[in-house]
């Protein structure tokens, strides 16, 4: 009898604990003018010294870095680490990029990092047209 009670209790605990883990990343907030404004403010404070005010990476500090900072003006599908995927851009901001000067910004709130994500993606030119 006690064994069945243990099995049932353990089963419920496992189901309950896994209900919090969905395997899906949290849904990003909607891109709003307010969130873009927050992203611009944070970009200007934290990113422009390397990536430049225009997002092209052409700054005195950026020119000294190896590899150089990302040029956000190229089409999204040509961004090396993310190919313009929203979640991958967010992850690069949150976790940094190994073997580059891109540091992680996980000390910022998730909302702040989403603002920066949306803002840097605004620099990009339209995607490269597919060749026929």
C-alpha positions in Angstrom: 0.0 0.0 0.0 2.8 2.5 0.9 4.6 1.6 -2.3 1.6 2.6 -4.4 1.2 5.8 -2.5 4.9 6.6 -3.1 4.6 5.9 -6.8 1.4 8.0 -7.2 2.9 10.9 -5.2 6.2 10.8 -7.1 4.3 10.8 -10.4 2.2 13.8 -9.4 5.3 15.7 -8.3 7.1 14.9 -11.6 4.1 16.0 -13.6 3.7 19.2 -11.5 7.4 20.1 -11.8 7.5 19.5 -15.6 4.5 21.7 -16.1 6.8 24.7 -15.5 9.3 23.6 -18.1 7.8 23.8 -21.6 10.9 23.5 -23.8 9.9 26.6 -25.6 11.6 29.9 -25.0 9.5 32.7 -23.5 7.5 34.5 -26.0 9.1 37.8 -26.9 7.1 40.9 -26.1 5.5 42.8 -29.0 7.6 45.4 -30.7 6.2 48.7 -29.7 7.5 52.3 -30.0 8.1 52.3 -26.3 10.2 49.2 -26.4 12.2 50.5 -29.4 12.8 53.7 -27.5 14.1 51.8 -24.6 16.3 49.7 -26.9 17.7 52.9 -28.5 18.5 54.4 -25.1 20.3 51.2 -24.0 22.1 50.9 -27.3 23.3 54.5 -27.1 24.6 53.8 -23.6 26.1 50.4 -24.0 26.6 49.5 -27.7 27.3 52.6 -29.7 30.9 52.9 -28.6 31.8 49.7 -30.5 28.9 49.4 -33.0 28.6 53.1 -33.7 25.6 55.4 -33.7 24.6 54.1 -37.1 25.1 50.5 -36.3 27.9 50.1 -38.8 30.7 49.3 -36.4 32.8 52.2 -37.7 34.2 53.7 -34.5 37.7 54.2 -33.1 37.1 51.5 -30.5 35.5 49.2 -33.0 38.4 49.5 -35.4 40.7 48.2 -32.7 38.7 45.0 -32.1 39.5 41.6 -33.6 37.1 40.5 -35.0 35.5 43.9 -35.7 32.0 44.6 -34.3 29.0 43.5 -36.2 27.7 45.8 -38.9 24.0 45.8 -38.3 23.3 47.5 -41.6 23.8 44.4 -43.7 20.7 42.4 -44.5 19.4 40.3 -41.6 19.9 37.0 -43.5 23.6 37.8 -43.7 24.2 38.3 -40.0 26.8 35.6 -39.2 25.6 34.4 -35.8 21.9 34.7 -36.2 20.9 35.0 -39.8 18.4 37.6 -38.5 16.5 35.1 -36.3 14.9 37.2 -33.5 15.6 34.6 -30.7 19.3 34.2 -31.9 19.8 38.0 -31.8 18.3 38.1 -28.3 20.6 35.2 -27.3 23.7 37.0 -28.7 22.8 40.1 -26.6 22.0 38.0 -23.5 24.9 35.6 -23.7 27.6 37.4 -25.7 29.5 35.8 -28.6 32.5 33.6 -27.7 35.9 34.6 -29.2 34.7 38.2 -29.9 34.5 41.4 -27.9 30.7 41.0 -27.7 30.0 40.6 -24.0 26.9 39.3 -22.4 24.2 41.7 -21.2 22.4 39.4 -18.9 22.6 42.0 -16.1 19.9 43.9 -18.0 16.3 42.8 -17.6 14.7 40.5 -20.2 12.5 43.4 -21.4 15.6 45.7 -21.8 17.4 43.0 -23.8 14.3 42.6 -26.1 14.3 46.3 -26.6 17.9 46.2 -27.7 17.2 43.2 -29.9 14.4 45.0 -31.7 16.4 48.2 -32.0 19.6 46.7 -33.5 17.4 44.8 -36.0 16.0 48.2 -37.2 19.4 49.1 -38.6 19.3 46.2 -41.1 18.7 46.5 -44.8 15.9 44.3 -46.3 16.8 40.7 -46.8 18.9 39.7 -49.8 16.6 38.8 -52.8 16.8 35.1 -53.7 18.5 34.3 -57.0 16.4 32.6 -59.6 
